[in-house]
Amino acid sequence: MPPQPVEPARLPSLTGMRFAAAFLVFLCHSFVLGYFHPDVEATLRPYAFAIGWLGVEFFFVLSGFVLTWSVREGQPAGRFWRRRLAKVYPNHVVTWTAALGLALWAGQSVDLVKLLPSLFLVHTWYPRLDLILSINVVTWSLACDLLFYLAFPLLYALVRRIPAHRLWWAAGALAGVVMLLPALAHAWLPGTPKLPGQDMSLTQNWFLVSFPPVRALDFTLGIVMARIVRTGGWIRLGPVPALGLLALGFAVQVSQFPGVYSLTATIVVPLALLIPAVATADLRGGFSPFRGPVPQWLGTVSYASYLVHFLVLAYVHVALGSGRSWDVVPATGLLAALFALTTLLAWALYRLVEEPGMRWWGRPGATPEKRAVLTGVRPNAEHD
């Protein structure tokens, strides 16, 4: 019997996985912003960077999967773009402005000419560290997201033309290119100057980490994996063995630190398998670690949390004393409190900025009151 197409259904674990990706990045920055004593931080650093790159790669592949799973067939590209921009920019503009104010409060030098590219999310197209990491460090990934969203209608149309029996070949080709890129970067791009503490140059790191067209490969892989599930071609791998594969890939990733293979090459395949494994577990009613009410709620505010968390970690440390550090137990307790503060601020940003932005600008042609009458519910966060 040929594979049977799978009808789109709400998959709550997709929202929970968004929180998991954002939390990994929070852990990364918690470990490297000076809260722990230098000797402890030096021990944590390899794991911190590996965790952070895992979180970002997780989110890039997941984004392609989520958008493909929830795609509205026949929706005009303009409407899709309007909804994506309404999702991305209001939170970004508010946190960018807050970051500017915090930088001035902390006495940091501010060059608006260098900061404006980050406001418009075009600051990662050129390998300049002062541009890529300007004002609110985490926005480099939003620059990649912006390209993903602009390209999605075309990428989805191209992937949809791939016959169902060849989708696995397409997934393998994309993953293979991602795994090959570190070798190409090592061979073809300048090896100096080295990034501090890294066995790679700024150019190599930029190309592999923050250059939007390269990261679009991860996003496109997510699109292909969603099409595999929707066309009935999934291999029924469960979440537990998929998590085991990810743990193995992460162990190899850490062992490669600080070289070019410590970025995403060893985790791209496990992540590409984990996301559909969890999604299909939702379809079957099987086990999923991302489906509970707490991961759901945290996933709903995860975009706001991602934008807020670095500002909280960096500037609370400034307020407490830039040169201070703590033993493991008090540092862990302080970071737990800062995660709670980040979550509270993220909730406020979600309710006061993100939701109104999606209501007023994300759905043209209807007032919020009319939409409430027509639908009776607010938009599903999984599809935002």
N, C-alpha and C positions, 0 to 999 in steps of 0.2 A: 504494500500500500504506500503511495507517495506521501510525503510529509503533508500534514494538514495545517493551513494557516491558523494563526492564533489571533483571536479578536483582542483589540486593546482593552485593558481593564485597569482599574486603579491599582497601583502597586505601592502600598505604603512604605515598603522597605527602601524605595528610591529616595524618599525624603530622609529617612534615617541615615542612609549612606552619605547624604550631603553633610550631615552633622559629623560623621566619622572623619570625612576628608578635612573639614574645617578644624576639627579638634587636633588632628595630627599636626597641622601647621601651628596651632597654638602651642603644642608641646615643643615643637622645634624652637620657636622663638623664646619660650620660657627657659630653655636650657642654655641659650647663648647670649642672653642680654645682661649677664653679670649678677644674677641673683645668688648663684652658688659661688663658693670660694673658687679661686682660679684652678686649683688642682682638681677639684670635682668637675668643674666645667670642662677642663681639658679631657677628662675621661668621657664626659657625656657628648662632647662635640661630634664625633663620628656618627653616633646614633641620632643626634639632633638633626643633622643635615639630611641623613637618610630618611628619617621620619618626615621631615618637611617636604622633600622631593616626592616621597610616596604620597603624601596628602594632595599635593598639586596634581600629580599624574592621575591619581584616583578621581579627582574632580573633573579633569579634562575629558577622560574617557567616559565618566558618568554623564557629563553634560551632553555628549553626542548621543548616548543611549536614551536619556530622558527626553530630549527634544524629538527624537525619532519615534519613541514609543507614544508620545502624546501629540504627534503631528496631526493637524487637521487637513485632510486631503482637500485640495482645491482652494485652500486659503491663499489669498493674494500675498505675494512677498512683502508688499508694503505694510500690510497689517501685521505680519509676523515681525518685521523690523521695528515697527512702532511699539509693539508689546515688549520686545527685548530691550529697547532703549529706555522705555519707561521703567523697566525692572532695574537696569544697571545704573543709570545716571543720577537720579535723585539722591540715593544713598551715597554715591560716590562724591557728588558735589558737596554735600553736607560734611562728610568726613574729610574731604580734601581741605575745605575751609577751616574745619576744626584743627586739622594738622598744621595748617599755616599759623593759626593763632597760638597753638601750643609751642611751635618752633620759636615764634617771637617771644613768648613768655619765658622760654628756656634760654633766651639770649643767643640763639643760633643765627648765623648769617643766612639771609634769604635773598635769592636772586630770582625774581619773577620770570625773567626770560628763560631760565632753566626749568622753572616749575610749570610753566604753561603747557608744555607737551604732555605732562602727566595729567593735567586737568582734562585734556581732550583724548587721553588714553592712546597716544601715538608715541610714547616715550621709549618703547622697547625695540624700535625698528633700526636703531643705530647703537653700536657697542660702546656706549659711554656710561660708566658706572654711576656718575653723578646724575645722569638723566634717569637711568633705569630704577635707581633706588631713591628718587627724589620724594620728599615731603611725607608720603605715606607709603612705606616700602612695599606693602603687599599689592599695590595697584598694578605692578608689572604684569600680574596674571590677568587682570581685567583688560589690559591691552590685547592679550591673546584672545580672551573671550570675545572682545569686540569684533575681531576678524572672524572668529568662528560664527558668530551670529549673522554677520553680513554675508558670509559665504554659505550658510546652511541651506537656503533654498536650492542653490546650484549643487552643492555636495549631495543633498538628499536625492535630487533628481538623478544625478549620475549613479549613485549607489542603487537606487530603485530599478535602474535598467539592468543591473547585474542579475543573471538568472539565479534562482534559488540554489541550484546545485553547485554554483561556483562561488557562493558567498564565503564559504570557509577558505577557499583559495585566496580570495581578496583579503580576508582577515589575516591570513598567514603572511601575505605579501607586505601588508602595512606593518605588522609587528616585526617582520624581518628587516624592513628599512629602519625602523626605530632602533633595533638592536645593532644595526650596522653603522649608524650615524656616528657613534663615538669613535670608531676606528677611522672614519673619514675625517672627522674633526681633528683627531690626533695627527693624521698624516698630512692634511692639506692646510690647516689653519695655523697661524703663528703660535708658537709655544711659549712666548714671552710677551709682555711681563706676566709673571705668575700672580694669581690671586693669593692674598695672605692665607697661609695654612692649606692651600689647595695645590694639587699636582696637575693643574691645568691653567691655561691663560684666561684672561678676561674674554678674549674673542671666542675661545672654545666654549667657555661657560655660557656666554651670551647666545651663541648659536644653538647649543643643546638645551638651554633652559628657558630663555625668554624671547627668542626670535619667533614671532607669531606664525609664519608659514611652516616652520618645523614642528611646532606644537600642534598645528592643525592636523598632523598625522594621527596624534592620539585621539583627538576629537572625532576624526573620520572613522577611526577604528571603533569607537563607541557607536557610531551610526550603523556600521556593518554588523556589529554584534546584535543590535536591536532588530535589524532586518532578519538576522538568522533566527531569532526567537519568533518574530512575527510570521515568518514563512514556514514555521514548523520544523526547522532544521537543528534545533538545539540537541545536544548530546546527553542531557539529563544529568550532568554533573551537579552534585549537591553542594550547598554552602560550606559544609565542614571540610571535605577534601579540597575545595577551592581555597579556603582559608589556609589549609596546610601548604598548598603550593605557593601561596603568597608569603607565608612565613619562610619557606625555603628561599624564595627569590630575595626577600629582605635580608636574610643571612648572607647571601652572596653579595648583595649590594653593600652591606656594611664592611665586608671583608675587602672590598675594592677601594674603600675610602683612602685617600682623597682624590682618586683619579677620575677620568672621564666615564668609566664604567660604573661609577658609584651613583649615577644620576637616575636614569629610568630604564636602562637596557635590560636589567635583570627582573624588573617587576611589571613590565608592560603586558606580558602574556598572562601571568597570574591575575592581574587586575581585569584584563579583558575577559577572563573566564569567571571571576568572582561575581561581577555585576549581573550577568545574565543568570548565573546559578542562583543568586539571591532573588532575582526578579521572578524566575520560574517557580521558586519555592513559594512565593506569594500566590502565584496562579494556582498551585496545587494545594495550598493551605499547609505546606510543610514548615519545617523549622526555619526561622530567620532571626539573627541576633539584632536586626535593625528595625523591627516592627513595633516595638512597645511604645506606649504613649510618651515616655520621656524622650527617646530618640526622635519621635515624630515632631514633638514641639521644638526641640533643639534644632532639628533639621529645618523647620519652618523659618527660624530666625538665623540660620547659619550664614547667609550672605551678609547680613548686618553684622553678625559676630566676627566674621572674617575681616571686614573693613575696620572694625573698632579695636580688635584685640591688640594689634601692635602698638597703637597709640597708648592704650592703657598700660601695657607692659613697659614701654620705653619711658613714658613721662611720669608714671608713678615712681619709677626708679630714680628719675631726676629729682622728684620732690623729696624722696627719702634720702637722697645723697648719691650722686653718680658713682662715687668710688666705693660705696658700701657693698658688702656681700655677706651671706649668711651661711651657717651650717646647713646640712641637708634637711633636718627636720623643720626648723623655722622657715627655711626657704620654700620647702614644699607647702607648708601651711599658708605662707604669704601668697604663693602662686595659686593655691586653691581659692583664696579670697579674691584674687584678681580675676580668676575665671568666673566667679560669681558676679563680680562687678561688670565684667565684659558682657555676660549674659543679660544682666539687667539693662545695660545701655543698649545692647542689641535689640532687646524686646521693645524698648522705647523708640529706637530708630525704625524698627519694623512697623510699629503701630502708627507713629506720627509722620513718617516719611514714605516708607516703602509701600504700605497698603494704600494710602491716599494717592501716591503717584501712579500705581497700577489702576486704581479706580478711575482717575480723571484722565490720564493720558494713555493708558494701555488698551482701552477698549473704546475706540471712536464710535460716534453715532448714537450713544445712549448716555443719559445721565445716570449717576449712581442710584438714584431713586427708581428710575425706570428699570435698571438692571435687576435691582432687588425684587421688584414686582414680577419681572419675567422669570427669574431663576429661583428666587427664594433662598439662595445660598450665596456666600461669598466665593470668589475663585479658589480652586483647589491649589494649595501651595505647591503640590508636586508638579504642576504644569506651568508654574510661573517662570 
